[in-house]
Amino acid sequence: MLDELKDIERELDRIKRRVRAMINHLEKRHVRLNQLSDDELLSEVGSRTLPATDIAKLLASAEKPAKKKTRS
């Protein structure tokens, strides 16, 4: 039981470190994006946008009703 609690505590510490690292990364990115001009910002964000054909495929697949799984 004590070993399990120690494992949980270690895992919690690991998760806390990862969350802190993610927050630091996002804060740095936020500051960097705020320093860009409008054109630079559009090119930065635009470089991460999906092509129109991929967006259309995603929308089409989202409109299809999901098949219900039947229990055997």
DSSP file (Angstrom, degrees, kcal/mol; ACC not computed):
  #  RESIDUE AA STRUCTURE BP1 BP2  ACC     N-H-->O    O-->H-N    N-H-->O    O-->H-N    TCO  KAPPA ALPHA  PHI   PSI    X-CA   Y-CA   Z-CA
    1    1 A M     >        0   0    0      0, 0.0     4,-2.0     0, 0.0     5,-0.2   0.000 360.0 360.0 360.0 -45.6    0.0    0.0    0.0
    2    2 A L  H  >  +     0   0    0      1,-0.2     4,-2.2     2,-0.2     5,-0.2   0.890 360.0  52.3 -64.3 -39.7    2.8    2.4    0.9
    3    3 A D  H  > S+     0   0    0      1,-0.2     4,-2.4     2,-0.2    -1,-0.2   0.897 107.9  51.8 -62.7 -40.1    4.7    1.6   -2.3
    4    4 A E  H  > S+     0   0    0      1,-0.2     4,-2.4     2,-0.2    -2,-0.2   0.904 109.2  50.0 -63.5 -41.0    1.5    2.3   -4.3
    5    5 A L  H  X S+     0   0    0     -4,-2.0     4,-2.5     2,-0.2    -1,-0.2   0.893 110.2  50.1 -64.2 -39.9    1.2    5.7   -2.6
    6    6 A K  H  X S+     0   0    0     -4,-2.2     4,-2.5     2,-0.2    -2,-0.2   0.901 110.0  50.9 -64.8 -40.2    4.8    6.5   -3.3
    7    7 A D  H  X S+     0   0    0     -4,-2.4     4,-2.4     2,-0.2    -2,-0.2   0.917 111.0  48.5 -61.7 -43.0    4.3    5.6   -7.0
    8    8 A I  H  X S+     0   0    0     -4,-2.4     4,-2.6     1,-0.2    -2,-0.2   0.907 110.9  50.6 -63.6 -41.7    1.2    7.8   -7.2
    9    9 A E  H  X S+     0   0    0     -4,-2.5     4,-2.4     2,-0.2    -2,-0.2   0.907 110.7  48.8 -63.9 -42.1    3.2   10.7   -5.6
   10   10 A R  H  X S+     0   0    0     -4,-2.5     4,-2.4     2,-0.2    -2,-0.2   0.915 112.1  49.0 -63.2 -42.6    6.0   10.3   -8.1
   11   11 A E  H  X S+     0   0    0     -4,-2.4     4,-2.4     2,-0.2    -2,-0.2   0.904 110.3  51.2 -64.2 -41.1    3.6   10.2  -11.0
   12   12 A L  H  X S+     0   0    0     -4,-2.6     4,-2.5     2,-0.2    -2,-0.2   0.914 110.1  49.4 -61.7 -43.6    1.8   13.3   -9.6
   13   13 A D  H  X S+     0   0    0     -4,-2.4     4,-2.2     2,-0.2    -2,-0.2   0.900 110.4  51.0 -62.0 -41.0    5.2   15.1   -9.4
   14   14 A R  H  X S+     0   0    0     -4,-2.4     4,-2.1     2,-0.2    -2,-0.2   0.916 111.0  47.9 -62.7 -43.2    6.0   14.1  -12.9
   15   15 A I  H  X S+     0   0    0     -4,-2.4     4,-2.6     1,-0.2    -2,-0.2   0.903 109.5  53.2 -65.2 -41.1    2.7   15.4  -14.1
   16   16 A K  H  X S+     0   0    0     -4,-2.5     4,-2.6     1,-0.2    -1,-0.2   0.915 109.0  49.5 -59.6 -43.4    3.2   18.7  -12.2
   17   17 A R  H  X S+     0   0    0     -4,-2.2     4,-2.4     1,-0.2    -1,-0.2   0.915 111.6  48.7 -62.6 -42.8    6.6   19.2  -13.9
   18   18 A R  H  X S+     0   0    0     -4,-2.1     4,-2.4     2,-0.2    -2,-0.2   0.912 111.4  49.1 -64.2 -41.9    5.1   18.5  -17.3
   19   19 A V  H  X S+     0   0    0     -4,-2.6     4,-2.7     2,-0.2    -2,-0.2   0.920 111.1  50.2 -64.0 -43.6    2.2   21.0  -16.7
   20   20 A R  H  X S+     0   0    0     -4,-2.6     4,-2.5     1,-0.2    -1,-0.2   0.916 111.1  49.3 -59.8 -42.5    4.7   23.6  -15.5
   21   21 A A  H  X S+     0   0    0     -4,-2.4     4,-2.4     2,-0.2    -2,-0.2   0.903 111.2  49.4 -64.0 -40.8    6.7   23.1  -18.7
   22   22 A M  H  X S+     0   0    0     -4,-2.4     4,-2.7     2,-0.2    -2,-0.2   0.919 110.9  49.6 -64.1 -43.2    3.7   23.4  -20.9
   23   23 A I  H  X S+     0   0    0     -4,-2.7     4,-2.6     2,-0.2    -2,-0.2   0.927 111.3  49.2 -61.9 -44.9    2.6   26.6  -19.2
   24   24 A N  H  X S+     0   0    0     -4,-2.5     4,-2.4     1,-0.2    -1,-0.2   0.918 111.7  49.3 -59.9 -43.7    6.1   28.1  -19.6
   25   25 A H  H  X S+     0   0    0     -4,-2.4     4,-2.5     1,-0.2    -2,-0.2   0.930 112.5  47.1 -61.6 -45.9    6.1   27.1  -23.3
   26   26 A L  H  X S+     0   0    0     -4,-2.7     4,-2.6     1,-0.2    -2,-0.2   0.880 111.1  51.5 -65.6 -37.9    2.6   28.6  -23.8
   27   27 A E  H  X S+     0   0    0     -4,-2.6     4,-2.3     2,-0.2    -1,-0.2   0.920 111.2  47.5 -64.7 -42.6    3.6   31.8  -22.0
   28   28 A K  H  X S+     0   0    0     -4,-2.4     4,-2.5     1,-0.2    -2,-0.2   0.916 113.3  48.4 -63.5 -42.4    6.7   32.2  -24.1
   29   29 A R  H  X S+     0   0    0     -4,-2.5     4,-2.9     2,-0.2     5,-0.2   0.904 109.8  52.4 -64.5 -40.8    4.7   31.5  -27.3
   30   30 A H  H  X S+     0   0    0     -4,-2.6     4,-2.1     2,-0.2    -2,-0.2   0.926 111.4  46.3 -60.5 -45.6    2.1   34.1  -26.2
   31   31 A V  H  X S+     0   0    0     -4,-2.3     4,-1.0     2,-0.2    -1,-0.2   0.917 113.4  49.6 -62.7 -43.2    4.7   36.7  -25.7
   32   32 A R  H >X S+     0   0    0     -4,-2.5     3,-0.6     1,-0.2     4,-0.5   0.914 110.6  49.1 -64.2 -42.4    6.4   35.9  -29.0
   33   33 A L  H >< S+     0   0    0     -4,-2.9     3,-1.0     1,-0.2    -1,-0.2   0.864 106.9  56.2 -65.9 -34.8    3.1   36.1  -30.9
   34   34 A N  H 3< S+     0   0    0     -4,-2.1    -1,-0.2     1,-0.2    -2,-0.2   0.755 104.4  54.6 -67.1 -22.6    2.3   39.4  -29.3
   35   35 A Q  H << S+     0   0    0     -4,-1.0    -1,-0.2    -3,-0.6    -2,-0.2   0.575  90.3  96.4 -87.3  -9.8    5.6   40.8  -30.7
   36   36 A L  S << S-     0   0    0     -3,-1.0     2,-0.1    -4,-0.5    -3,-0.0  -0.469  77.3-116.4 -81.2 151.4    4.8   39.8  -34.3
   37   37 A S     >  -     0   0    0     -2,-0.1     4,-2.7     1,-0.1     5,-0.2  -0.310  36.8 -99.6 -73.3 169.6    3.4   42.2  -36.8
   38   38 A D  H  > S+     0   0    0      1,-0.2     4,-2.5     2,-0.2     5,-0.2   0.910 124.5  47.7 -59.5 -43.1   -0.1   41.5  -38.2
   39   39 A D  H  > S+     0   0    0      2,-0.2     4,-2.2     1,-0.2    -1,-0.2   0.911 112.8  48.0 -65.6 -42.1    1.4   40.0  -41.4
   40   40 A E  H  > S+     0   0    0      2,-0.2     4,-2.2     1,-0.2    -1,-0.2   0.895 111.8  50.9 -64.3 -39.3    3.9   37.9  -39.5
   41   41 A L  H  X S+     0   0    0     -4,-2.7     4,-2.8     2,-0.2     5,-0.3   0.921 109.6  49.7 -64.4 -44.4    1.1   36.7  -37.2
   42   42 A L  H  X S+     0   0    0     -4,-2.5     4,-2.8     1,-0.2    -2,-0.2   0.900 112.2  47.5 -62.3 -40.4   -1.1   35.7  -40.1
   43   43 A S  H  X S+     0   0    0     -4,-2.2     4,-1.4     2,-0.2    -1,-0.2   0.879 112.8  49.8 -69.2 -35.2    1.7   33.8  -41.8
   44   44 A E  H  < S+     0   0    0     -4,-2.2     4,-0.3     2,-0.2    -2,-0.2   0.939 118.2  37.6 -66.5 -47.5    2.6   32.0  -38.5
   45   45 A V  H >< S+     0   0    0     -4,-2.8     3,-1.5     1,-0.2    -2,-0.2   0.891 114.2  56.2 -71.8 -39.6   -1.0   31.0  -37.8
   46   46 A G  H >< S+     0   0    0     -4,-2.8     3,-1.4    -5,-0.3    -1,-0.2   0.798  96.4  64.5 -63.5 -28.7   -1.7   30.3  -41.5
   47   47 A S  T 3< S+     0   0    0     -4,-1.4    -1,-0.3     1,-0.3    -2,-0.2   0.664 104.1  47.8 -70.3 -13.5    1.2   27.8  -41.6
   48   48 A R  T <  S+     0   0    0     -3,-1.5     2,-0.3    -4,-0.3    -1,-0.3   0.302  88.6 107.7-107.8   8.0   -0.7   25.6  -39.1
   49   49 A T  S <  S-     0   0    0     -3,-1.4     3,-0.1    -4,-0.1    -3,-0.0  -0.643  71.8-115.5 -89.7 144.6   -4.1   25.7  -40.9
   50   50 A L        -     0   0    0     -2,-0.3    -1,-0.1     1,-0.1    -2,-0.1  -0.412  36.0 -98.8 -72.0 150.5   -5.4   22.6  -42.7
   51   51 A P     >  -     0   0    0      0, 0.0     4,-2.0     0, 0.0     3,-0.4  -0.326  35.6-110.1 -63.5 155.1   -5.9   22.8  -46.4
   52   52 A A  H  > S+     0   0    0      1,-0.2     4,-2.6     2,-0.2     5,-0.2   0.848 117.5  56.3 -58.3 -36.6   -9.5   23.4  -47.5
   53   53 A T  H  > S+     0   0    0      1,-0.2     4,-2.1     2,-0.2    -1,-0.2   0.898 107.7  47.9 -65.2 -38.7   -9.9   19.9  -48.9
   54   54 A D  H  > S+     0   0    0     -3,-0.4     4,-2.3     2,-0.2    -1,-0.2   0.893 111.4  50.5 -67.0 -39.1   -8.9   18.4  -45.5
   55   55 A I  H  X S+     0   0    0     -4,-2.0     4,-2.5     2,-0.2    -2,-0.2   0.917 109.8  50.8 -64.0 -42.3  -11.4   20.7  -43.7
   56   56 A A  H  X S+     0   0    0     -4,-2.6     4,-2.6     1,-0.2    -2,-0.2   0.904 110.1  49.8 -61.9 -41.6  -14.1   19.7  -46.1
   57   57 A K  H  X S+     0   0    0     -4,-2.1     4,-2.5     2,-0.2    -1,-0.2   0.912 111.0  49.5 -63.6 -41.8  -13.4   16.0  -45.5
   58   58 A L  H  X S+     0   0    0     -4,-2.3     4,-1.8     2,-0.2    -2,-0.2   0.915 112.1  47.7 -63.4 -42.4  -13.5   16.6  -41.7
   59   59 A L  H  X S+     0   0    0     -4,-2.5     4,-1.5     2,-0.2    -2,-0.2   0.913 111.8  50.3 -64.7 -41.7  -16.8   18.4  -42.0
   60   60 A A  H  X S+     0   0    0     -4,-2.6     4,-0.9     1,-0.2    -2,-0.2   0.907 111.4  47.7 -63.4 -41.5  -18.3   15.7  -44.2
   61   61 A S  H  < S+     0   0    0     -4,-2.5     3,-0.2     1,-0.2    -1,-0.2   0.826 109.4  54.3 -70.2 -28.9  -17.3   13.0  -41.8
   62   62 A A  H  < S+     0   0    0     -4,-1.8    -1,-0.2     1,-0.2    -2,-0.2   0.797 104.4  55.3 -72.9 -27.4  -18.7   14.9  -38.8
   63   63 A E  H  < S+     0   0    0     -4,-1.5    -1,-0.2    -3,-0.2    -2,-0.2   0.713  86.7  94.5 -78.9 -19.9  -22.1   15.2  -40.6
   64   64 A K  S  < S-     0   0    0     -4,-0.9     2,-0.1    -3,-0.2     3,-0.0  -0.537  86.0-113.7 -72.2 133.6  -22.4   11.4  -41.0
   65   65 A P        -     0   0    0      0, 0.0     2,-0.2     0, 0.0    -1,-0.1  -0.434  32.6-111.8 -67.9 141.3  -24.3    9.9  -38.1
   66   66 A A        -     0   0    0     -2,-0.1     2,-0.3    -4,-0.1    -4,-0.0  -0.483  30.0-114.9 -72.7 140.6  -22.3    7.6  -36.0
   67   67 A K        -     0   0    0     -2,-0.2     2,-0.4     1,-0.1    -1,-0.1  -0.586  28.5-126.0 -75.9 134.5  -23.1    3.9  -36.2
   68   68 A K        -     0   0    0     -2,-0.3     2,-0.4     1,-0.0    -1,-0.1  -0.647  19.6-127.6 -82.0 135.9  -24.5    2.5  -32.9
   69   69 A K        -     0   0    0     -2,-0.4     2,-0.4     1,-0.0    -1,-0.0  -0.670  20.5-145.4 -82.3 133.7  -22.7   -0.5  -31.6
   70   70 A T        -     0   0    0     -2,-0.4     2,-0.4     2,-0.0    -1,-0.0  -0.802  13.1-125.1-100.0 142.3  -25.0   -3.4  -30.8
   71   71 A R              0   0    0     -2,-0.4    -1,-0.0     1,-0.1     0, 0.0  -0.669 360.0 360.0 -85.8 138.5  -24.3   -5.6  -27.9
   72   72 A S              0   0    0     -2,-0.4    -1,-0.1     0, 0.0    -2,-0.0   0.428 360.0 360.0 -93.9 360.0  -24.0   -9.3  -28.7
